Amino acid sequence: MSSIDSVDIIRTMLKNDGAYPGDPPCSAIYRYVNMWGGTTFKVCYNAREEDNFIINGCYNSYCLLFRNGELTEEGRLLVGN
């Protein structure tokens, strides 16, 4: 599981079905508000990581990419589709 602050990196991953060039594809991407009030993205590489992220709670989180590789409405808005 990774935390990423770069919108450009996340856009690249969303456009490439959850993969950044040279890295393995992820299973889900979430956008959330971090403890300092900024926007951060959580990149989960398997279902267990995603479940841990959801169970441990996160304020104002929105799924951008589902486990099946489908973009959510939030994901489409970020990409610009």
mmCIF file as gemmi writes it, N, C-alpha and C atoms, coordinates in Angstrom:
data_model
loop_
_atom_site.group_PDB
_atom_site.id
_atom_site.type_symbol
_atom_site.label_atom_id
_atom_site.label_alt_id
_atom_site.label_comp_id
_atom_site.label_asym_id
_atom_site.label_entity_id
_atom_site.label_seq_id
_atom_site.pdbx_PDB_ins_code
_atom_site.Cartn_x
_atom_site.Cartn_y
_atom_site.Cartn_z
_atom_site.occupancy
_atom_site.B_iso_or_equiv
_atom_site.pdbx_formal_charge
_atom_site.auth_seq_id
_atom_site.auth_asym_id
_atom_site.pdbx_PDB_model_num
ATOM 1 N N . MET Axp A 1 ? 0.85 -1.154 0 1 0 ? 1 A 1
ATOM 2 C CA . MET Axp A 1 ? 0 0 0 1 0 ? 1 A 1
ATOM 3 C C . MET Axp A 1 ? 0.908 1.232 0 1 0 ? 1 A 1
ATOM 4 N N . SER Axp A 2 ? 0.541 2.212 -0.806 1 0 ? 2 A 1
ATOM 5 C CA . SER Axp A 2 ? 1.32 3.44 -0.916 1 0 ? 2 A 1
ATOM 6 C C . SER Axp A 2 ? 0.429 4.651 -0.722 1 0 ? 2 A 1
ATOM 7 N N . SER Axp A 3 ? 1.012 5.702 -0.183 1 0 ? 3 A 1
ATOM 8 C CA . SER Axp A 3 ? 0.341 6.999 -0.104 1 0 ? 3 A 1
ATOM 9 C C . SER Axp A 3 ? 1.052 7.938 -1.068 1 0 ? 3 A 1
ATOM 10 N N . ILE Axp A 4 ? 0.289 8.568 -1.936 1 0 ? 4 A 1
ATOM 11 C CA . ILE Axp A 4 ? 0.853 9.431 -2.975 1 0 ? 4 A 1
ATOM 12 C C . ILE Axp A 4 ? 0.147 10.777 -2.93 1 0 ? 4 A 1
ATOM 13 N N . ASP Axp A 5 ? 0.922 11.849 -2.993 1 0 ? 5 A 1
ATOM 14 C CA . ASP Axp A 5 ? 0.357 13.198 -2.993 1 0 ? 5 A 1
ATOM 15 C C . ASP Axp A 5 ? 0.24 13.79 -4.392 1 0 ? 5 A 1
ATOM 16 N N . SER Axp A 6 ? 0.892 13.216 -5.367 1 0 ? 6 A 1
ATOM 17 C CA . SER Axp A 6 ? 0.939 13.77 -6.722 1 0 ? 6 A 1
ATOM 18 C C . SER Axp A 6 ? -0.306 13.411 -7.537 1 0 ? 6 A 1
ATOM 19 N N . VAL Axp A 7 ? -1.074 14.424 -7.909 1 0 ? 7 A 1
ATOM 20 C CA . VAL Axp A 7 ? -2.249 14.214 -8.757 1 0 ? 7 A 1
ATOM 21 C C . VAL Axp A 7 ? -1.818 13.688 -10.128 1 0 ? 7 A 1
ATOM 22 N N . ASP Axp A 8 ? -0.691 14.166 -10.64 1 0 ? 8 A 1
ATOM 23 C CA . ASP Axp A 8 ? -0.225 13.728 -11.958 1 0 ? 8 A 1
ATOM 24 C C . ASP Axp A 8 ? 0.089 12.235 -11.988 1 0 ? 8 A 1
ATOM 25 N N . ILE Axp A 9 ? 0.71 11.721 -10.939 1 0 ? 9 A 1
ATOM 26 C CA . ILE Axp A 9 ? 1.009 10.289 -10.874 1 0 ? 9 A 1
ATOM 27 C C . ILE Axp A 9 ? -0.29 9.49 -10.837 1 0 ? 9 A 1
ATOM 28 N N . ILE Axp A 10 ? -1.241 9.943 -10.046 1 0 ? 10 A 1
ATOM 29 C CA . ILE Axp A 10 ? -2.524 9.235 -9.942 1 0 ? 10 A 1
ATOM 30 C C . ILE Axp A 10 ? -3.273 9.284 -11.272 1 0 ? 10 A 1
ATOM 31 N N . ARG Axp A 11 ? -3.262 10.415 -11.944 1 0 ? 11 A 1
ATOM 32 C CA . ARG Axp A 11 ? -3.908 10.502 -13.268 1 0 ? 11 A 1
ATOM 33 C C . ARG Axp A 11 ? -3.288 9.505 -14.236 1 0 ? 11 A 1
ATOM 34 N N . THR Axp A 12 ? -1.963 9.408 -14.222 1 0 ? 12 A 1
ATOM 35 C CA . THR Axp A 12 ? -1.275 8.448 -15.094 1 0 ? 12 A 1
ATOM 36 C C . THR Axp A 12 ? -1.726 7.028 -14.768 1 0 ? 12 A 1
ATOM 37 N N . MET Axp A 13 ? -1.811 6.716 -13.487 1 0 ? 13 A 1
ATOM 38 C CA . MET Axp A 13 ? -2.242 5.371 -13.086 1 0 ? 13 A 1
ATOM 39 C C . MET Axp A 13 ? -3.679 5.104 -13.505 1 0 ? 13 A 1
ATOM 40 N N . LEU Axp A 14 ? -4.556 6.074 -13.324 1 0 ? 14 A 1
ATOM 41 C CA . LEU Axp A 14 ? -5.962 5.892 -13.699 1 0 ? 14 A 1
ATOM 42 C C . LEU Axp A 14 ? -6.114 5.703 -15.205 1 0 ? 14 A 1
ATOM 43 N N . LYS Axp A 15 ? -5.308 6.406 -15.986 1 0 ? 15 A 1
ATOM 44 C CA . LYS Axp A 15 ? -5.372 6.286 -17.448 1 0 ? 15 A 1
ATOM 45 C C . LYS Axp A 15 ? -4.808 4.952 -17.928 1 0 ? 15 A 1
ATOM 46 N N . ASN Axp A 16 ? -3.954 4.316 -17.1 1 0 ? 16 A 1
ATOM 47 C CA . ASN Axp A 16 ? -3.304 3.05 -17.47 1 0 ? 16 A 1
ATOM 48 C C . ASN Axp A 16 ? -3.832 1.873 -16.662 1 0 ? 16 A 1
ATOM 49 N N . ASP Axp A 17 ? -5.124 1.886 -16.362 1 0 ? 17 A 1
ATOM 50 C CA . ASP Axp A 17 ? -5.771 0.772 -15.648 1 0 ? 17 A 1
ATOM 51 C C . ASP Axp A 17 ? -5.109 0.458 -14.313 1 0 ? 17 A 1
ATOM 52 N N . GLY Axp A 18 ? -4.679 1.485 -13.589 1 0 ? 18 A 1
ATOM 53 C CA . GLY Axp A 18 ? -4.114 1.298 -12.257 1 0 ? 18 A 1
ATOM 54 C C . GLY Axp A 18 ? -2.63 1.019 -12.214 1 0 ? 18 A 1
ATOM 55 N N . ALA Axp A 19 ? -1.944 1.163 -13.339 1 0 ? 19 A 1
ATOM 56 C CA . ALA Axp A 19 ? -0.507 0.885 -13.361 1 0 ? 19 A 1
ATOM 57 C C . ALA Axp A 19 ? 0.281 2.152 -13.694 1 0 ? 19 A 1
ATOM 58 N N . TYR Axp A 20 ? 1.399 2.336 -13.018 1 0 ? 20 A 1
ATOM 59 C CA . TYR Axp A 20 ? 2.352 3.39 -13.362 1 0 ? 20 A 1
ATOM 60 C C . TYR Axp A 20 ? 3.479 2.716 -14.132 1 0 ? 20 A 1
ATOM 61 N N . PRO Axp A 21 ? 3.997 3.336 -15.183 1 0 ? 21 A 1
ATOM 62 C CA . PRO Axp A 21 ? 5.04 2.681 -15.985 1 0 ? 21 A 1
ATOM 63 C C . PRO Axp A 21 ? 6.175 2.126 -15.116 1 0 ? 21 A 1
ATOM 64 N N . GLY Axp A 22 ? 6.42 0.842 -15.267 1 0 ? 22 A 1
ATOM 65 C CA . GLY Axp A 22 ? 7.48 0.165 -14.533 1 0 ? 22 A 1
ATOM 66 C C . GLY Axp A 22 ? 7.041 -0.454 -13.213 1 0 ? 22 A 1
ATOM 67 N N . ASP Axp A 23 ? 5.799 -0.177 -12.788 1 0 ? 23 A 1
ATOM 68 C CA . ASP Axp A 23 ? 5.28 -0.718 -11.536 1 0 ? 23 A 1
ATOM 69 C C . ASP Axp A 23 ? 4.154 -1.702 -11.82 1 0 ? 23 A 1
ATOM 70 N N . PRO Axp A 24 ? 3.875 -2.602 -10.877 1 0 ? 24 A 1
ATOM 71 C CA . PRO Axp A 24 ? 2.746 -3.521 -11.068 1 0 ? 24 A 1
ATOM 72 C C . PRO Axp A 24 ? 1.426 -2.762 -10.963 1 0 ? 24 A 1
ATOM 73 N N . PRO Axp A 25 ? 0.358 -3.271 -11.568 1 0 ? 25 A 1
ATOM 74 C CA . PRO Axp A 25 ? -0.942 -2.612 -11.456 1 0 ? 25 A 1
ATOM 75 C C . PRO Axp A 25 ? -1.486 -2.728 -10.03 1 0 ? 25 A 1
ATOM 76 N N . CYS Axp A 26 ? -2.227 -1.722 -9.623 1 0 ? 26 A 1
ATOM 77 C CA . CYS Axp A 26 ? -2.837 -1.759 -8.297 1 0 ? 26 A 1
ATOM 78 C C . CYS Axp A 26 ? -4.251 -2.315 -8.401 1 0 ? 26 A 1
ATOM 79 N N . SER Axp A 27 ? -4.843 -2.602 -7.244 1 0 ? 27 A 1
ATOM 80 C CA . SER Axp A 27 ? -6.207 -3.119 -7.252 1 0 ? 27 A 1
ATOM 81 C C . SER Axp A 27 ? -7.232 -2.034 -6.959 1 0 ? 27 A 1
ATOM 82 N N . ALA Axp A 28 ? -6.824 -0.947 -6.297 1 0 ? 28 A 1
ATOM 83 C CA . ALA Axp A 28 ? -7.76 0.133 -5.988 1 0 ? 28 A 1
ATOM 84 C C . ALA Axp A 28 ? -6.99 1.407 -5.649 1 0 ? 28 A 1
ATOM 85 N N . ILE Axp A 29 ? -7.616 2.543 -5.921 1 0 ? 29 A 1
ATOM 86 C CA . ILE Axp A 29 ? -7.053 3.839 -5.561 1 0 ? 29 A 1
ATOM 87 C C . ILE Axp A 29 ? -8.14 4.641 -4.862 1 0 ? 29 A 1
ATOM 88 N N . TYR Axp A 30 ? -7.778 5.234 -3.734 1 0 ? 30 A 1
ATOM 89 C CA . TYR Axp A 30 ? -8.697 6.081 -2.976 1 0 ? 30 A 1
ATOM 90 C C . TYR Axp A 30 ? -8.107 7.478 -2.831 1 0 ? 30 A 1
ATOM 91 N N . ARG Axp A 31 ? -8.982 8.469 -2.845 1 0 ? 31 A 1
ATOM 92 C CA . ARG Axp A 31 ? -8.591 9.844 -2.534 1 0 ? 31 A 1
ATOM 93 C C . ARG Axp A 31 ? -9.145 10.129 -1.145 1 0 ? 31 A 1
ATOM 94 N N . TYR Axp A 32 ? -8.336 10.753 -0.294 1 0 ? 32 A 1
ATOM 95 C CA . TYR Axp A 32 ? -8.817 11.062 1.051 1 0 ? 32 A 1
ATOM 96 C C . TYR Axp A 32 ? -8.164 12.334 1.581 1 0 ? 32 A 1
ATOM 97 N N . VAL Axp A 33 ? -8.736 12.847 2.653 1 0 ? 33 A 1
ATOM 98 C CA . VAL Axp A 33 ? -8.2 14.021 3.322 1 0 ? 33 A 1
ATOM 99 C C . VAL Axp A 33 ? -7.261 13.528 4.417 1 0 ? 33 A 1
ATOM 100 N N . ASN Axp A 34 ? -5.993 13.954 4.358 1 0 ? 34 A 1
ATOM 101 C CA . ASN Axp A 34 ? -5.028 13.502 5.363 1 0 ? 34 A 1
ATOM 102 C C . ASN Axp A 34 ? -5.178 14.301 6.66 1 0 ? 34 A 1
ATOM 103 N N . MET Axp A 35 ? -4.4 13.962 7.67 1 0 ? 35 A 1
ATOM 104 C CA . MET Axp A 35 ? -4.558 14.579 8.99 1 0 ? 35 A 1
ATOM 105 C C . MET Axp A 35 ? -4.183 16.058 9.019 1 0 ? 35 A 1
ATOM 106 N N . TRP Axp A 36 ? -3.538 16.558 7.97 1 0 ? 36 A 1
ATOM 107 C CA . TRP Axp A 36 ? -3.192 17.975 7.892 1 0 ? 36 A 1
ATOM 108 C C . TRP Axp A 36 ? -4.168 18.746 7.019 1 0 ? 36 A 1
ATOM 109 N N . GLY Axp A 37 ? -5.217 18.054 6.545 1 0 ? 37 A 1
ATOM 110 C CA . GLY Axp A 37 ? -6.242 18.705 5.741 1 0 ? 37 A 1
ATOM 111 C C . GLY Axp A 37 ? -5.978 18.715 4.245 1 0 ? 37 A 1
ATOM 112 N N . GLY Axp A 38 ? -4.887 18.087 3.815 1 0 ? 38 A 1
ATOM 113 C CA . GLY Axp A 38 ? -4.562 18.017 2.391 1 0 ? 38 A 1
ATOM 114 C C . GLY Axp A 38 ? -5.131 16.769 1.737 1 0 ? 38 A 1
ATOM 115 N N . THR Axp A 39 ? -5.069 16.736 0.422 1 0 ? 39 A 1
ATOM 116 C CA . THR Axp A 39 ? -5.538 15.577 -0.333 1 0 ? 39 A 1
ATOM 117 C C . THR Axp A 39 ? -4.388 14.611 -0.561 1 0 ? 39 A 1
ATOM 118 N N . THR Axp A 40 ? -4.636 13.354 -0.269 1 0 ? 40 A 1
ATOM 119 C CA . THR Axp A 40 ? -3.661 12.287 -0.481 1 0 ? 40 A 1
ATOM 120 C C . THR Axp A 40 ? -4.393 11.128 -1.152 1 0 ? 40 A 1
ATOM 121 N N . PHE Axp A 41 ? -3.644 10.307 -1.86 1 0 ? 41 A 1
ATOM 122 C CA . PHE Axp A 41 ? -4.211 9.144 -2.544 1 0 ? 41 A 1
ATOM 123 C C . PHE Axp A 41 ? -3.608 7.881 -1.95 1 0 ? 41 A 1
ATOM 124 N N . LYS Axp A 42 ? -4.453 6.901 -1.675 1 0 ? 42 A 1
ATOM 125 C CA . LYS Axp A 42 ? -4.008 5.605 -1.166 1 0 ? 42 A 1
ATOM 126 C C . LYS Axp A 42 ? -4.084 4.611 -2.309 1 0 ? 42 A 1
ATOM 127 N N . VAL Axp A 43 ? -2.968 3.987 -2.628 1 0 ? 43 A 1
ATOM 128 C CA . VAL Axp A 43 ? -2.887 2.998 -3.693 1 0 ? 43 A 1
ATOM 129 C C . VAL Axp A 43 ? -2.751 1.625 -3.042 1 0 ? 43 A 1
ATOM 130 N N . CYS Axp A 44 ? -3.733 0.762 -3.272 1 0 ? 44 A 1
ATOM 131 C CA . CYS Axp A 44 ? -3.755 -0.582 -2.69 1 0 ? 44 A 1
ATOM 132 C C . CYS Axp A 44 ? -3.428 -1.593 -3.791 1 0 ? 44 A 1
ATOM 133 N N . TYR Axp A 45 ? -2.546 -2.542 -3.457 1 0 ? 45 A 1
ATOM 134 C CA . TYR Axp A 45 ? -2.114 -3.521 -4.454 1 0 ? 45 A 1
ATOM 135 C C . TYR Axp A 45 ? -2.787 -4.878 -4.319 1 0 ? 45 A 1
ATOM 136 N N . ASN Axp A 46 ? -3.59 -5.057 -3.271 1 0 ? 46 A 1
ATOM 137 C CA . ASN Axp A 46 ? -4.364 -6.292 -3.14 1 0 ? 46 A 1
ATOM 138 C C . ASN Axp A 46 ? -5.566 -6.025 -2.24 1 0 ? 46 A 1
ATOM 139 N N . ALA Axp A 47 ? -6.463 -6.991 -2.188 1 0 ? 47 A 1
ATOM 140 C CA . ALA Axp A 47 ? -7.712 -6.825 -1.437 1 0 ? 47 A 1
ATOM 141 C C . ALA Axp A 47 ? -7.461 -6.642 0.058 1 0 ? 47 A 1
ATOM 142 N N . ARG Axp A 48 ? -6.459 -7.306 0.599 1 0 ? 48 A 1
ATOM 143 C CA . ARG Axp A 48 ? -6.166 -7.189 2.032 1 0 ? 48 A 1
ATOM 144 C C . ARG Axp A 48 ? -5.755 -5.762 2.387 1 0 ? 48 A 1
ATOM 145 N N . GLU Axp A 49 ? -4.912 -5.143 1.563 1 0 ? 49 A 1
ATOM 146 C CA . GLU Axp A 49 ? -4.515 -3.756 1.818 1 0 ? 49 A 1
ATOM 147 C C . GLU Axp A 49 ? -5.718 -2.817 1.766 1 0 ? 49 A 1
ATOM 148 N N . GLU Axp A 50 ? -6.577 -3.047 0.782 1 0 ? 50 A 1
ATOM 149 C CA . GLU Axp A 50 ? -7.769 -2.214 0.646 1 0 ? 50 A 1
ATOM 150 C C . GLU Axp A 50 ? -8.69 -2.388 1.848 1 0 ? 50 A 1
ATOM 151 N N . ASP Axp A 51 ? -8.894 -3.619 2.278 1 0 ? 51 A 1
ATOM 152 C CA . ASP Axp A 51 ? -9.735 -3.88 3.444 1 0 ? 51 A 1
ATOM 153 C C . ASP Axp A 51 ? -9.167 -3.207 4.694 1 0 ? 51 A 1
ATOM 154 N N . ASN Axp A 52 ? -7.85 -3.287 4.888 1 0 ? 52 A 1
ATOM 155 C CA . ASN Axp A 52 ? -7.218 -2.644 6.041 1 0 ? 52 A 1
ATOM 156 C C . ASN Axp A 52 ? -7.417 -1.127 5.997 1 0 ? 52 A 1
ATOM 157 N N . PHE Axp A 53 ? -7.299 -0.549 4.831 1 0 ? 53 A 1
ATOM 158 C CA . PHE Axp A 53 ? -7.49 0.893 4.686 1 0 ? 53 A 1
ATOM 159 C C . PHE Axp A 53 ? -8.922 1.276 5.052 1 0 ? 53 A 1
ATOM 160 N N . ILE Axp A 54 ? -9.882 0.512 4.586 1 0 ? 54 A 1
ATOM 161 C CA . ILE Axp A 54 ? -11.293 0.807 4.845 1 0 ? 54 A 1
ATOM 162 C C . ILE Axp A 54 ? -11.644 0.548 6.312 1 0 ? 54 A 1
ATOM 163 N N . ILE Axp A 55 ? -11.184 -0.568 6.867 1 0 ? 55 A 1
ATOM 164 C CA . ILE Axp A 55 ? -11.503 -0.934 8.248 1 0 ? 55 A 1
ATOM 165 C C . ILE Axp A 55 ? -10.912 0.063 9.244 1 0 ? 55 A 1
ATOM 166 N N . ASN Axp A 56 ? -9.683 0.498 8.995 1 0 ? 56 A 1
ATOM 167 C CA . ASN Axp A 56 ? -9.036 1.421 9.919 1 0 ? 56 A 1
ATOM 168 C C . ASN Axp A 56 ? -9.613 2.827 9.821 1 0 ? 56 A 1
ATOM 169 N N . GLY Axp A 57 ? -10.456 3.036 8.866 1 0 ? 57 A 1
ATOM 170 C CA . GLY Axp A 57 ? -11.171 4.307 8.759 1 0 ? 57 A 1
ATOM 171 C C . GLY Axp A 57 ? -10.336 5.411 8.148 1 0 ? 57 A 1
ATOM 172 N N . CYS Axp A 58 ? -11.001 6.208 7.406 1 0 ? 58 A 1
ATOM 173 C CA . CYS Axp A 58 ? -10.349 7.346 6.783 1 0 ? 58 A 1
ATOM 174 C C . CYS Axp A 58 ? -11.433 8.381 6.518 1 0 ? 58 A 1
ATOM 175 N N . TYR Axp A 59 ? -11.16 9.598 6.864 1 0 ? 59 A 1
ATOM 176 C CA . TYR Axp A 59 ? -12.151 10.649 6.702 1 0 ? 59 A 1
ATOM 177 C C . TYR Axp A 59 ? -12.232 11.111 5.256 1 0 ? 59 A 1
ATOM 178 N N . ASN Axp A 60 ? -13.449 11.295 4.796 1 0 ? 60 A 1
ATOM 179 C CA . ASN Axp A 60 ? -13.689 11.849 3.464 1 0 ? 60 A 1
ATOM 180 C C . ASN Axp A 60 ? -12.942 11.089 2.378 1 0 ? 60 A 1
ATOM 181 N N . SER Axp A 61 ? -13.05 9.777 2.362 1 0 ? 61 A 1
ATOM 182 C CA . SER Axp A 61 ? -12.37 9.003 1.328 1 0 ? 61 A 1
ATOM 183 C C . SER Axp A 61 ? -13.331 8.688 0.181 1 0 ? 61 A 1
ATOM 184 N N . TYR Axp A 62 ? -12.797 8.701 -1.026 1 0 ? 62 A 1
ATOM 185 C CA . TYR Axp A 62 ? -13.568 8.414 -2.234 1 0 ? 62 A 1
ATOM 186 C C . TYR Axp A 62 ? -12.787 7.428 -3.08 1 0 ? 62 A 1
ATOM 187 N N . CYS Axp A 63 ? -13.454 6.363 -3.511 1 0 ? 63 A 1
ATOM 188 C CA . CYS Axp A 63 ? -12.816 5.384 -4.378 1 0 ? 63 A 1
ATOM 189 C C . CYS Axp A 63 ? -12.727 5.951 -5.794 1 0 ? 63 A 1
ATOM 190 N N . LEU Axp A 64 ? -11.559 5.841 -6.41 1 0 ? 64 A 1
ATOM 191 C CA . LEU Axp A 64 ? -11.344 6.301 -7.78 1 0 ? 64 A 1
ATOM 192 C C . LEU Axp A 64 ? -11.254 5.146 -8.767 1 0 ? 64 A 1
ATOM 193 N N . LEU Axp A 65 ? -10.771 4.002 -8.296 1 0 ? 65 A 1
ATOM 194 C CA . LEU Axp A 65 ? -10.581 2.825 -9.147 1 0 ? 65 A 1
ATOM 195 C C . LEU Axp A 65 ? -11.002 1.598 -8.351 1 0 ? 65 A 1
ATOM 196 N N . PHE Axp A 66 ? -11.988 0.84 -8.865 1 0 ? 66 A 1
ATOM 197 C CA . PHE Axp A 66 ? -12.464 -0.37 -8.207 1 0 ? 66 A 1
ATOM 198 C C . PHE Axp A 66 ? -11.511 -1.532 -8.43 1 0 ? 66 A 1
ATOM 199 N N . ARG Axp A 67 ? -11.705 -2.598 -7.657 1 0 ? 67 A 1
ATOM 200 C CA . ARG Axp A 67 ? -10.878 -3.805 -7.787 1 0 ? 67 A 1
ATOM 201 C C . ARG Axp A 67 ? -10.936 -4.407 -9.181 1 0 ? 67 A 1
ATOM 202 N N . ASN Axp A 68 ? -12.054 -4.241 -9.87 1 0 ? 68 A 1
ATOM 203 C CA . ASN Axp A 68 ? -12.172 -4.819 -11.212 1 0 ? 68 A 1
ATOM 204 C C . ASN Axp A 68 ? -11.559 -3.932 -12.29 1 0 ? 68 A 1
ATOM 205 N N . GLY Axp A 69 ? -10.913 -2.836 -11.897 1 0 ? 69 A 1
ATOM 206 C CA . GLY Axp A 69 ? -10.258 -1.955 -12.857 1 0 ? 69 A 1
ATOM 207 C C . GLY Axp A 69 ? -11.15 -0.873 -13.429 1 0 ? 69 A 1
ATOM 208 N N . GLU Axp A 70 ? -12.396 -0.814 -12.975 1 0 ? 70 A 1
ATOM 209 C CA . GLU Axp A 70 ? -13.336 0.179 -13.49 1 0 ? 70 A 1
ATOM 210 C C . GLU Axp A 70 ? -13.188 1.493 -12.735 1 0 ? 70 A 1
ATOM 211 N N . LEU Axp A 71 ? -13.148 2.596 -13.475 1 0 ? 71 A 1
ATOM 212 C CA . LEU Axp A 71 ? -13.096 3.919 -12.867 1 0 ? 71 A 1
ATOM 213 C C . LEU Axp A 71 ? -14.452 4.276 -12.276 1 0 ? 71 A 1
ATOM 214 N N . THR Axp A 72 ? -14.438 4.912 -11.118 1 0 ? 72 A 1
ATOM 215 C CA . THR Axp A 72 ? -15.663 5.442 -10.543 1 0 ? 72 A 1
ATOM 216 C C . THR Axp A 72 ? -15.921 6.819 -11.147 1 0 ? 72 A 1
ATOM 217 N N . GLU Axp A 73 ? -17.04 7.419 -10.801 1 0 ? 73 A 1
ATOM 218 C CA . GLU Axp A 73 ? -17.331 8.776 -11.272 1 0 ? 73 A 1
ATOM 219 C C . GLU Axp A 73 ? -16.247 9.745 -10.797 1 0 ? 73 A 1
ATOM 220 N N . GLU Axp A 74 ? -15.803 9.6 -9.552 1 0 ? 74 A 1
ATOM 221 C CA . GLU Axp A 74 ? -14.714 10.442 -9.017 1 0 ? 74 A 1
ATOM 222 C C . GLU Axp A 74 ? -13.444 10.249 -9.834 1 0 ? 74 A 1
ATOM 223 N N . GLY Axp A 75 ? -13.146 9.011 -10.212 1 0 ? 75 A 1
ATOM 224 C CA . GLY Axp A 75 ? -11.965 8.731 -11.027 1 0 ? 75 A 1
ATOM 225 C C . GLY Axp A 75 ? -12.052 9.343 -12.405 1 0 ? 75 A 1
ATOM 226 N N . ARG Axp A 76 ? -13.24 9.251 -13.022 1 0 ? 76 A 1
ATOM 227 C CA . ARG Axp A 76 ? -13.439 9.854 -14.356 1 0 ? 76 A 1
ATOM 228 C C . ARG Axp A 76 ? -13.287 11.37 -14.296 1 0 ? 76 A 1
ATOM 229 N N . LEU Axp A 77 ? -13.769 11.989 -13.223 1 0 ? 77 A 1
ATOM 230 C CA . LEU Axp A 77 ? -13.635 13.438 -13.084 1 0 ? 77 A 1
ATOM 231 C C . LEU Axp A 77 ? -12.176 13.848 -12.959 1 0 ? 77 A 1
ATOM 232 N N . LEU Axp A 78 ? -11.398 13.072 -12.21 1 0 ? 78 A 1
ATOM 233 C CA . LEU Axp A 78 ? -9.982 13.393 -12.026 1 0 ? 78 A 1
ATOM 234 C C . LEU Axp A 78 ? -9.202 13.246 -13.328 1 0 ? 78 A 1
ATOM 235 N N . VAL Axp A 79 ? -9.551 12.232 -14.112 1 0 ? 79 A 1
ATOM 236 C CA . VAL Axp A 79 ? -8.875 12.003 -15.386 1 0 ? 79 A 1
ATOM 237 C C . VAL Axp A 79 ? -9.323 13.034 -16.44 1 0 ? 79 A 1
ATOM 238 N N . GLY Axp A 80 ? -10.56 13.48 -16.284 1 0 ? 80 A 1
ATOM 239 C CA . GLY Axp A 80 ? -11.072 14.468 -17.242 1 0 ? 80 A 1
ATOM 240 C C . GLY Axp A 80 ? -11.986 13.866 -18.285 1 0 ? 80 A 1
ATOM 241 N N . ASN Axp A 81 ? -12.517 12.677 -18.03 1 0 ? 81 A 1
ATOM 242 C CA . ASN Axp A 81 ? -13.445 12.03 -18.974 1 0 ? 81 A 1
ATOM 243 C C . ASN Axp A 81 ? -14.852 12.396 -18.636 1 0 ? 81 A 1
